[in-house]
Structures are given as C-alpha cells and as structure tokens.
Amino acid sequence: MVKKKLVVMAASAALVASTVAGGTALAAQRGSGSSAAGAQAAVAQAPAATQVSYTPPPIKWSKCASESLQARKAKCGYLVVPLDYAKPKGTKIRLAVSRVAHTVKQADYQGIMLVNPGGPGGSGLTLSSLGQYVPDNAGDAYDWIGFDPRGVGSSKPALTCNGNYTSYDRPKYVPKTSKGEKIWLKRSKGYAQACAKAGGALLDNLKTTDNVKDMDVIRKALGQKQLNFYGFSYGSYLGQVYATQYPTRVRRMVLDGVVDPRDVWYQANLNQDVAFDKNMDVFFAWVAKNNATYKLGKTGAAVKKEYYKQLHRLDKKAAGGKIGGDEWTDIFLSAGYYVFGWEDVADAFAGWVHDGDWKTLKAMWDDSNPQGKGADNGYAMYLATQCTDVQWPKSWAKWKKDNTRVNAKAPFETWANAWFNAPCISWKGDVGKPVKVNGAKAPAILLIAETKDAATPYAGALEVRSRFPKSVLVEGVNGTTHAGSLNGVACTDDTVASYLKDGTLPKRVSGRKSDKQCDPVPQPKPTASSKQSKASTEHAA
C-alpha cells in the first residue's frame, strides 16, 4: 500500500511521519483501569454476536515513556490479546495503547476515538493527540486512543528482520540486465527469509483481519459498546473491514486517503506507480514556476529532464559514495505523496545541481530510511500484513511483465515499488483472503480524498462511497496530497468538526462522484534560501 512513507500528515508538522508514521503527544486519561474493567465486565456478560469473543484483562494505565506524551499528561499501557484468535487461551502478545481523555462534562461525552496512521506498519501510539487539531473543539468530547498495531513499534513482540537492509548505493532499481535483476531477487528473498526466522508464528497472525479483531478488543477493554475511528491511508482499509464485520459496533468513522478494496494489494501498487508519475509532473511544474528560486528549468519538462539527468549521473557514481540513483529516487518520493516538504526537496535538488551538495541529500534520505538494529520494523510490518492479506503472484515472470509494462509509461517509481514489495514472492506466513468490503449495514461515515492522491488513487474513494450507501465523500479538488485532513483547509476540516460534533454530514448527491468539493492542501510559496541565492548567482555567472 503506502510505500516508504507509512504516513499520516495530520494538523501541523507535529504529526508529520516519515517511513514509519510518527506524531506527537497525548493528554490526560479518563477514569481508571478498575472502572474500565467494570464496564468491560458488563459488556462480557451479554456478548453480542458481532464482537470478538475474547475478553481482555484491564489495561493498567501508567506514565508514558515518551517525553512528548508526558508533556501532554498522557497515560499509556498494554492491552493483552491472543496471538491467534482461533486459540484465545494460547500465546498472548501485548499492544501498546495511549489515551487522551475527553475534557467535556460526562453528559456530553461521545466515546472512544481510535486512530490509525496507515502503513501497514505505522506506529499510532502518539496519535491520540489528534483531537486537539479538530476545529471548534469538536474533538474534546472523545477519548482519543492511539495504539501500535500488533508487531509494530512499542507493541510486544515487534517484528524486525534486518535493520541494515536499506543501505547506501544499492543496485539500480531498473534492472537493465538479468544480473541486476537476480541481485534484487536474491536481496528480496534474503529479507523474506530473515523475517521468517525472526517472526516465527507471529507471521501467521499479522493480517488486516487480526488488526480488526484487536480494534474490537480495544473497544471491549475500554468498556464501550461502540467505537469511533479516524483512519488515514491503510487505516481507511482497517475502517472498511471493521465496519463490514462489526457494523453495529461503529458509531462514527472518518476515513482519509481511501484504499480501493478491489485492488488489495498487488494491483494497488501498480496503480500507485502510474499516479505517482503524474504527481511528479505536477511537482516539476511547480519547481519550474519557481525558477527564479531554484534555477532548474523554466518548464516542467525541463525540470523533469534535469531530474533524470541527475538520476543517471548518480547511477554511474554515487555522491559521496552513498547517494546513488536509488537514493535519489527515494528522496523525491515524498513530493509525490504531499505538497508538504516540496521546498525541502527542491532546495536539495538545486543544492546538488548548482553546488554539488550531496550531504543535504544524504540527511534527507537518512531521515526517511533509518538504519541499525530494529530500524526496519515499519517495513517488516508493512510486508507482514500485505504479503499475507492475500496471495501475491508467485511467478516472477508475471511481476517482470507487469512492471516492465507500467514502467514504460510511468518510470519514476515503478521498479522501486516492485523491489519494495518483492519479498512477498517468497514470504512465509499463512495467507488469507481479503474481506469483501460491504458497508450496507454501516452507519453514515465521512470519506476524504484529494483528486490526484497517488498513494490511494481517487477511484478507490469513489468505490468505497458506492459500497457504503450512507457515506459522504469530501474531495480536495485537483490536490496531490495523501491523507491530509486537519491541516488547515477550513472547508474540509470544518466538515470533520461538524461530523464529530453531532453527526452532521453534507448531503449525499446522486451519481458516482464526490458530495462536497473543497480546496486541496495548498502548494507552498517558496522563498529563496541563502544557499539558493548563492547557487543561482554563481550558476547565472
């Protein structure tokens, strides 16, 4: 699904994530473990048909380890769940959970709001802080619940296979020869084997359906008959599956950056490749529009030509012996995801072309591609879920044919994405079948998508709208940002606030289209840095 940037861009830089979704902090908890346990017991006395039968022990809340969470006076704890829900009395694992309490009087309390940042593989522990960014204080009536899904982040165990798999100056993404192809296939198989050794039985129980069961157990542990949910990116798919399997347990849902349930997951990645290529053209045109700052070309085509010129140059000789063509591609990928950070990417582009500054490139790449023990947790968990949600093609010949075809029209990311997912060819772990998403029995939910979202193309939002007949879709018209709600676009954010406040949604219109149109997250307006000014002067001379 979402590669490299397992992300939520939520309401300010405080909630920006890179590679493995991150965030900020939390505020105070509501109640105590004992009161939650009492409510939980009441729920357990009369279990509904549409809930997980397992009854968890109470969460023991305590001070959070994270300083940012402490600053928000958050409480953290662990939820004990079965490794395998088919064996509820068997091995247990622990999910890291955080809680920010509602601040309204009890009569106005609206329940728990689980938050997931996407990925799969993204850490959501700190996203219980999201409520403070909802306009009109509409988030104050909820207990916001952040959590690290099974295998992720602070949850125990957390899957890690090879923290140095992402290394500098890797083999060229685009396999020009059979030798280059075999090198990548060997690397990919080796990573899958490392994960099989590290993960063991855990790999059999990391599907979307396992995470959905965990969501329902969080609900039970907190003594709630229903849950509210805010899901970004892959989190939107969690919401779809939860609402399909437990429709009576859903109160309100906001799904931003909507996954297409028809394409889980092989086809989804091929669709992404085409969409990313188009978004990079939008970025290149923006750089050209600001040529006075960057001096990289007066047209998008010229900037694009310069981009590929440098890619080929770095393929031949890595800058500083570290930043080769692959790393160059990775650095620019964020520009296809969102407008956030366009200035940084363009600065680095200009700095390299005009000054030979490769250290800025390295710093940017390092920021999104950490190395060392445990650094691959997000990537490992991305694969662990996607590779077992559904059977991927086992024939490399099919992968090669499909990616060669797509690469011919969309060369920016196609082969990078192929190799990112290639461990799925030989991944260990029991493979399931995707849930047939059906929201016919679900309540009214809010969908949000920008027209040119590359990570979760807009067609998916339209498809999910058709499957949830009470849903309403807000479109950020012609925007290229992925999962960008609560970032200051009043039209979108006020719609979220109204919905969370009292359930109000825009009127649903007829036809396969959005129900409300808003401005997208705006493109930035750059100012020339001193480095840019110096480089531009020297280049002009």
N, C-alpha and C positions, 0 to 999 in steps of 0.2 A: 504494500500500500504506500504509505508515505515513506520514502527512502531518505536516509541520511538525516533529514530534519524531521524527527518524530515530534511534531510541534503543536503548541498552541500559542498564538500570538494574542494575548488577552490583556486589554486595557492597560497599556503603558509598557515601557521597557522592562518593568519589574517582572513581567510574566513572559518574556521572550525565552524561547528554548532553541537549543541547537544540538542536533544529533539525537540526544535524549532529552525529551521535553523537561523544562525546568520551571521555576516560578519563584514566588516569594513566600509570604508567611501567612500566619493564621491569627485568629483572636480567641477569646475565651470559650471554654466548653459550656454546654448546658447540662445541668444535672450531674449525676454521679454514676459510676458503674452499677451500684446497687439499684438505683431507680430504673435504669435501663434494663437491668436483669428482671425486675418485677414486671415491667411491661412485656419483656420478651417471654416470660413465663405465661402471661395471659394469652399471648399470640399462640404459644405452643399448645395450650390446652385445646384449642379448636383449629387445627391446621386446615388451611384452605387447600382445595385441590390444585390450585395454581401457585404453589410455592415449593421450595426445596424442603424435603422432609427433615434434613439435618438441623438440629438445634444447637447453636454455638454457646460456649460459655461466655459470660460477660466480658466485655473489653475492660481492661484495667488501665484507666487513663492516668497519665503522669506528665511530667515536664518533658518537652520536646528536646532532642539533642541539638537540633539546628538553631543557631543563633537568630536567624531570621524568623523562625517560628516562635522562639522565645520572646522576641520583640513584639510579636502580636499576641502574647499571652496565650498561646495555643496549648492544647493538650493533645498528646499523642498516645498511641497504644498499639497493641497487636490483636488481630482477630484470628482465632484458630479455626481452620477449615480442613476438610478432608483433602488429601492429595487426590484421591479418586472418589468422586461422589457415589460411584457404584459400590464402594466399600467404605461407608461412613464411619465404621469403627476401626478402620485401618490407620495407616500412616497419616499424620497431620502435618500441615505447614502453617506458617503464620503470615498474615498480610499486615503491612504497616498502614495505619489509619491515623488521620488527623481530623480535628474537629474545631470549627469556629461557631460559637453559639449565636442564636438569634438575639437581637437586642430590643425587641418589641415586647409588650406585655403578653402574657401567656394566651390571652383570649385572641390575639392576632397572629399567633404562631402558625406557620404554614408547613411545618415538617422538615425533613432532611432533604438536602440537595447534594447528590453525589456528583463529582466532577471527574471527567477523564480527558486527558490531553491528546490522546491519539497514539499513533505508532503503527502497529502494536509495539510495545516495549517502552513507552513513555512513562516516566515517573510522574505521578499526580499527587504525591503526598503534600506538596506545598500549595496546591491549587484550591485549598479550602479558603484561601484569601480572596478568591474571585468575587465574592458577593459585594465587597466594598466598591467595586467598579460599576455596579449596576446603577443607572441613573435613578434619581428621585427616591433614593434609599429603599428601593424595592427589594433589595437583597437582604434587608435587615430582618425580615420575618422568617428566615430559614436558618437551620443549622447546616452550614456548608461542610461537606465531608470530602476530604482529599484522601486518596489511597494509592499505594503502589500495587498494581496487579500482581498476581502470583508470578514468582520468578523475577520480579523487577525491583531494582533499587534497594530499599531497606527491608523489603519483604524477605522472609527466610524459608527455604534457601533462595538465593539469587543466582541465576544462571550466568556463568562466564566460561568461555571456551579457550580463547587466545587473545589476550589483551594487546598483542602486538601484530594482529592480523592486518590491521590498517597501518601500513608502513609507508615510508617515503619512496618516491620514484618507482612506483610499481610498474609491472609490464603494461604496455599500451592497451587501453580499453578496446580499441578497434583492432580485431585480430587480422592483420594483413597476411599472415602466413599460418599454416597448420601448426607450426611450432609455437607461435604466440597463443593460439587457441588452446593447445594442450597444456601450456603453462598455467593458464587461468583455470582450466578444468581441474588440473591437479591441485591448485590452491583451494578451489572451491570444495572439492571432495575432502581435502585435508581438514578444512574448517568444520565441515559436517561431521567428520569422524571425531574431531576434538570435542565437539558438542555432545556426541553420543557417549563418549567416555565421561564427560563432566556431568551430563544431565541424568543419565540413567532413566529410572522410572518417571522422573519429572517430565521428560519429553513427551510422554504419552498423555499428559494431562494439562496442556497449555493451550487448548483451543479456545476460540471465542465462546463456545458453549460453557466451558469451565469458568471463564471470567464472568459470564452472565449469571451463573449459579452463585458465584462469590458475591456479586452485587445483591442478589436476593438475600443472601445470608447476612450481609451488612445491614440490610433493612431489618431483618429479624433481630439482630443483635442490638439494634438501636430502638427496638420496641415499636416499630412503625408498621401500620397496615399497608401503606403505600409509600413510594419514593418519588422524588423529583430528580431530574437528571439533566446535566449540561454536558454534552459530549462534543468534542472537537475532532474532526477528521476521522480516524479509525474509531474514535469514541462514538461517532454517529452510527457506526455499524453495531457497536455494542447496544446502543439505544434501540435500534431497529429490531435486533434479535430479542432483547429483553421484552420489548413491547409486543412482539409476536408470541413469545412463550408465556408471558405473565401480564396480559393486557389489563386485568383488573387491579394489578399492583402498581400501575402507572398513574400518577397524578398529573404532572406537567413534565414536558421534555423540550429542551432546546438542542437542536442538532445542527451544528455549524461546520460546513465543509463536508458535504453529504456523500458518503460512499455509495456507489452503484451496486446493489446486491446481485445484479445479473453477472458481474464480472469478477467474482471472488475466485482466485486472485491473479492468476496468470494473465488473463486478458486485461485486467485493470492496469497492470504495469505497462503493457504495450500501448494502451490508451493514454497513459501518462506521458509516454515518450513524445507522442505527437503534440500533445497540449503544451509540454514544456518548450518544445522547439518554437511554437508560436509565441509563447510568452517571452522568450529570449529576444525575439524580433521586436517586441514592444519595449523591452529594456534597452536594446541597442538604439532604437529610435529616440528614446529619452536621452541617452548619452549624446547622441547627435544634436538633439535640440539644445543641449547644454554644452555645445562645442567650445564656447568661449571659456568654459571652466576646464574641460578635460582635453581638448585638442586631440581627439581621437578619430575625427571624421565628421563631415557636415551632413551626412545621411546615415540612416540606419544600416544601409547596405555597406557603406564604407567602414562603419564601426564593426559590423559583423565580419567583414573581410580581415580587419586588423585582429579581431579575436582569434580567428582560425589561423592566421599567420603566426601568432604567438604560440598557439597550441602546437603547431607543427615544429616550431623552433624548440619548444620545451620537450617535445617528444624525442628530439635528437640529442638534446643536452639539458639535463635538469638544472634549474637555477640553484646555485649553492649546493649542488649535488643532491637536492632534496625535492624541489618543486618541479615535477615533470608535467607532461601533458595531462595525466590523470588528475593530479592535484589541482591543476589549473581549472579543469572542468568542474571539480568538486567545489572550488571556491565560488564559481559563478552560479552554481545551482540555486543558492538562496534567492537570487534575483528572479528566478522563475517561480519561486514559491510566493513571494510577497514583495510589496514595494518597500517594506521596512529594510533598511540596510543598503538600498541602491547606491547611496552616496559613498558608503564604505567600499563597496565592490568597485565602483567607478574610480574612486581615489586610488585603490590598489592597482587597477588596470593602468591608469595613467602613470602612476609612480614607476611601474615596471617598464612601460614603453619609453618613457621620457628619461628616467633616471637609473634604470636597471635595479630598482629597489625590490629585491626578492624577499627581504626579511619581513616586510609587511604582508606579503603573500603567505609566507610561512606562518606568521602569527594568526592570520585569519583561518588557515587550514587547520592549524593545531587546535584552535578554539572549537571547531566543529568535529574534530577527529582525534580525541584524546587517545593516548597510548599508555600501556602499562597494565599492571595487574587489575583485573576487573573492569577495565575501560570499555570492553566490548559488550557489556551487559545489555544495553539497548538494542544493539544489532543482533545479538544472540536471541533475544526475546522476540524481536521482530520476525526472525526466521522461524523460531519455535512455534509461533502461532500461525503465521501464514503457510508454512510448509505442511502443517498438519490439519488446518481447517478443511483442506481439500487436496486431492491428489494432483500434483503438478505433473506435466508431461515428463515421462521418464526417458524419452528419446532425445538425445542431444541434437539429432538431425532436425527435429521439429523446432527446437529453440533456435538453431542456427538459421533455418529457413525464415522463420518469423522475424527474427531480429535483423537479418540482412535486408528483408523487405521493408521493414519500418525505418531502418537506418538510412535507406536510400532517400527518404523524404524528410526524415527528422533525425539528423546526425548528432545533435547536441548531446543528448542524454541516453540514447537507445542502448549502446553497448555497455555503458557504465551501469545502467539499470539492470541489464541482463546479468552481468557478473555479480552485482549486488545480491541478486536472487538465486544465482546458480547453485548454491549449496542445497537448495530444495530438491535438486535432481537425485541426490543421494542421502537425503535427510532421514535420520532414524526417528521413530516415534509413530504411534498408531495414528492413522489418517482417518479423519471423519468426513462427513458430508455437510455442506453448508445448509443452514436452516432456510427454508423457503419463507422469506420475509412477507408477512401479511398483516397489515395494520387495520383490518376491517373492524376489529373489536377494540381497538385502541382509542383513547380519548384524543381530543384536539392537541396537536403538538406544533411547535414552531420550527420550521426549517429555514436555514440561512445559507446562501451561496452567492459567490460572485461569478459573473458570466464566463470569465476566462480562467477560472481556477484550474490550475494544471494538475495538482495532486489528486483532486477529486473532481473530475470534469463535470460541468453543469448538467449534462444529460442524466447523471445519477440523481441529482436533486429532483429533476422532473419525474424520474421513475419512482422515487420514494414517495413523492407527493401523490402519484397515482395509486400507490399501494396503501396509503394512509388517507382515506377519504375525508377525514375531519382535519387534516393538516393544512397549514398555510405556509407558503414559501415567500420569503423576502429575498429579492435579487439585488445584489450590488452591481448595477448595470455597467458592463464592459470592464469591470475590475479584474485584476490579475492576482489578488491576494487570497491566500488559502486560510480559511478558518479565522477570519479577522474581526469578529464581533467584539463589542466592548472596547473599541479602540477610538472612540470619539466621533463616529459618524452618527449624528443625532437621529436621523431617520431610522436607522437600524437599531441603535441602542435603546431608543425610547420605545420601540416596538417590543423589545425584550423586557423592558421595565414594566410596561403595561400588562404584558402576559404574566409575568411573575407576580405582579401586584394583585390582580384579581381575575386572571384568566382571559382577559380581553385580547382578541386577535383581529387582524384586518379581515375583511370579508373575503371569503373564498370565491374566486371567479370561475367561470366555466372554461373548459379547454385545457390543453397541456401547456401551461405557462405559469409564470410567477403571479402571485396575488398582490404583491406590493413591490414597487420599484424604488430603490434608494440609490444615492450616490455611492460609489465604491470608496474604499480606503484611498485617500488621495495620494498621487505621486508626489515625491518630495521636490522641493525647490532648493537646489544646491547653492552653496556659497563657496567660492574658491578658497582652498586652504593655502597656507604659505608654501607648502610643498608643490601644490598645483601651480601656483602663480610663478614660482621659480622655474618649474619644469616647462611651463608654457612659454616663458620668456626665452629660455635657452633654446627650446625647440624652434621657436619662431626665428631666432637669430641664425 
